């Protein structure tokens, strides 16, 4: 898991904060070299840094939250599995000749209870991202996910899914292998599963690629994650023929956790440490673990039929609207 000290990458809106932190570090080094007591000045600057951090992260735009969701140091599925699972055995293959590294899964233990965990997996650097196909799963990845979910259902193990993808693999080969069918099959089958299913958007939830493992009894979302029908860049290119208007598209799409909670699409917003999940991955994982345990206990008290009804009505109610007649306008 990435450490909180790793600062090789910074976002544009973080620059004033990063510059202030560098200044504090430089003063510390100079004071140590010259054996000068500057503790009062350091305390003042640290207080200013804390205030600046709060100001920056309390007023983020949808576009800035998207940048945080895509941050290369943001904890990934395997990072969270390592942090929250007492035991973990990764399972491979879709039993059809494919083992997609962009979607990982296996059997783990959460608070002493056996669970099946699966999710999209992005890379840390260019080489790793190429190997993981930037978290864009192929049809084989979704079929592997379904195989693991059926395994969970057979042995009465709850299912935890972690969503973090810009979308399903859009390549020609993916279409030849039945990308649409693989995702549609998962959507249908996840509604019929007997065991509790909790889905969490840990980063970027993009289009059908997210939905392929996104049907559950509860849908959780980290506060700096996004969930969208299409990337803001694609939306801007389609609507305005100009991908540079992605910031405008991000606002129009209502992709943030608060937007989606208001629309009734997600159930809970998970807070992140000040500075984002990558600023303190272990604290973020602890938040996730506690919320998963709490929700799993609540869902386990329901009967299978109650969970399936809850799942069905949850998704049937998405997109419901009231159309006013001309007399009400």
N, C-alpha and C positions, 0 to 999 in steps of 0.2 A: 504494500500500500504506500502511496506517495506520502512523504513527510510534510509537515507544515512549514519546514524551513526551505523547501524547494521553491526558488523564485526565479527560475531561468526564463519564465514566460510571464508577460504582463499584458493586461488589456489596456486600451487607450484611456478609459475612464479611471484606471487605477494609478496612472502616472504621478499625479500630485502626491498620493500616499506613498508610493514607492520612493520618490525623491526625498520625502521627509524622513522615511525610515533609513535611507542611505546616509542622510545628514546626521541622524542620531548615532549611527554606527561609526561614522567618521569622527565625531566628537568624542565618543568613547575611546577610540583607538588613540587619538591625540592626547587625551587626558591620561591614558595609561602610560604612554611614552614619556610624557613630561611630568608624571606624578602630580597632576593637578586635580583638585576636587571640583567636579562640575555636576554633582548629583542633583542640585536644585534645577539647573538648566535642563538636565536630562529628563527629570520628572515633568517639567513644563512641556517639553517637546513630546514626550510620550502621551501626555494628556491631550495635547493638540492632535496627535496621530489617532488616538482613540476617537476623538470627536469627529475628525475628518472621515475616518472609516465609517462611523455611524451615519454621517451626512450622505456619503456616497452610496452606501448600500441600502439606505432607507428610501431612496428616491430613484431607483433604477427604472429605466424605460423598458418596454418589452424587448426592444432590440438588444439592450445591454444584458438582459436576463438570458437571451438567446446566446450571447457570447459566453456567459458563465456556464450555460448548459453544455457548450461545446469545448470548454476549457480542457486542454490536453492533460492537465494534472487532476482533473475531476475523477473521483473514485469510480471504478468500473464494477461490473458484475462480479468478477473474480476477486476484486478487492473486498467487496462487501461480504462475499461468501467466506473469505478467509477470516474476516473480523467477527461475523455473527454466528458462524456455524461451529459447533463443538467438534464435529467430525465431517469429513467431506470426501466423497468418492466420485470423480467425474466419469460419466458414461459417454460413450462415443457411438456415432453411426446412426443412420436412419433405417438400417437393414435393407437398403436398396442400393448400396454401393457408394454412398456419400457420407462424409463427415465434415460438416461445415464449421470452420473455426470462428465464424462470425456470430454463431449462436451456440452457447455452451450450456451444459446442464449435468445434473447428477443427483445423488442422494446425500443429504446432509442431516445434521441434527440441530434443532433449534430449541434451546431450553430443555434438553433431554428428550425431545420428541422428533421422531424421524419425519423428514419432509423431503419433497423433491423440489429442487431449486433450479431455475433455468433463466437465461437472459442473454441479451445481445452483448457482444464483447468487442469494443474498439481497441485500437492499439495505442501505445504511448508515443511512438515516433513514426516516421514515415515508413521504415522497413516493417515495423510491427503492424501498422495500419494496412499496408498492402497485403500482408499475410492474413489479416482479419477482415479484409475487404471493407475497411472503414466501418465495420459494424453493420453492413448491409447483408442480411441473410439471404441465402439462395433457397430454392424450393426444398432442397435436401435439409437445410437448417430447420425449416418449419415442420418438415416430416419427422426429423429427429426430435423436435420439441413435442410433437404429438405422441410419438412413441413413448417418451418419458412420462408424459401426462397420463397416458393409458396405463403405464406401469404403476404410477402413483394411485390411480383409481382402483386398480386390481388389488393393491395391498393396503388400501385405506390410509394413504399418506397425503396430508395437505400439500397443495402446490403453491409455491411462491415464484412469481415471475418478475424480472427486472427489465424494464424497457429503456433502451438507450440506442437509438438508431435514427439516421437521417431518412430512412425508408428502406423498403425491400430492394434487393439487387435489381436494377432496371435493365440489365444487359439482355441482348438477344438470346444468349444461351439460357438465361433464366426463364425467358418466355417459352423457349422450346421445351424446357423441363417442367413447365406448368406452374409458374409462380402464382398466378391468380387462383388456380385450383387449390394449391397447397394452403394458401392463406384462407380461402373460403371454407375449406374442409376444417381447418382449425377453429374458425369462428363457430361453425355449426356444432362441432364435437365438444367444444368447451362448455357449451350451454347444457349438455346432458351429463357431464361428469358429476359424480356423487360427492366428491370430497370438497372441502373448503378451498377456495382459490383467492389469493390476494395478489394483485398486480401493483407494482410500484414504478412510477416514472422517475428514474434516477438521473436522467440527463435530458436527452433529446428524444421526444416521442414523435416520430415522423410517419404520417400517413398509414397505409395498409401494413407497412412493415412493423409498426407498433401494435396494430390491432391483431396481428397474427398470434400474439401471446398476451393479448390485452383484455380478454373476456373473463371477468371474475366477479366474486361476491363483493369485494371491496377494491376500489381503485385509489391508491395513494399517490401523492406527488410531492417531491421536494420543492421548496419555495422558489428556487432558482432554476427549476426544470421548465421545459416547454412541451406542449402537446398540440399537434397541429395537423390539419388535413393535407397541407403541402408546405414545403419550406417557404419562408418569406421571399427568398430569391426567386423561386419558381413562380410564386404568386405574382410578384412584381413583373416578371417577364411575360406572364400570360395576360395580366390586366392592362399593364401600361407599356408593354414591350421594352421595359427598361429595368434590368435587374438591380441597378443602383438605388432603386426606390424601395429596397428591402426593409428599411427601417419603418417606412410608412406602411408597408404591407404587414409588418410584425404587429403594429398597433391595431390595424383593421381586422386581423385574423383572430384577435383575442386568444392568444396562445399561453398566457401566464396562468399560474396555479390559481390566483384569485379570480381571474376571469372564468376559469373552468369550474371553480367551486360555485360561483354565482349562477352559472348556467346549469348546475346540477349534474355535470359530467363526472367530476371526481368526488370522492367522499371526504378525504382528509388532506390537509396541507402539512407536510413535515417541515419544521423549521431547520435552518442550516446555521452553523456557526457564523459569526460576523466575518465577512470576507468570502463566504461561499464554502461549499463542501470541501474544496481542495485546500482551504486554509487550515482545516483541522479534520482530517479524514476519520480519525479514531472516534472523535466526538460525534461526527455525523453518523458513523456506523452504530454507535451506541443508541442514538435517537431512533434509527431505523429498527434496530433489534427490539427495543422496548415497545414500539408501536406495533410491530408485527406480532409479538407475543400477545399483546392486549387484544388485537383484532382477531387473532386466531382463537383465543379463548372464547370470545363472544360468538364467533361463527360455529365453534364446536358445540355450543349449547343448542343450536338449531337442528331440526331434523333435515334429512337429505332433501325432502320435498320443499321445505321452507327455504332452504338455500337456493334450490333451483328456481323457485318462484321469484325469490328476491333478485336473482341474476337476470331472469327474463324481464321482469318489470323494470329493472334498472335501465336496461338498454332500450326497451320499448318507449320509455319516457324521454329519452334523449331526442331533442329536436322538436318536441311538442310545442306548438305555439297557438295563440288565439288570433283569429282573423276578424277584425272589426268591419262592420258594414259601413256603407257610406254615411248612414245616419249618425254614426258615432264619431265621424271624422271632423 
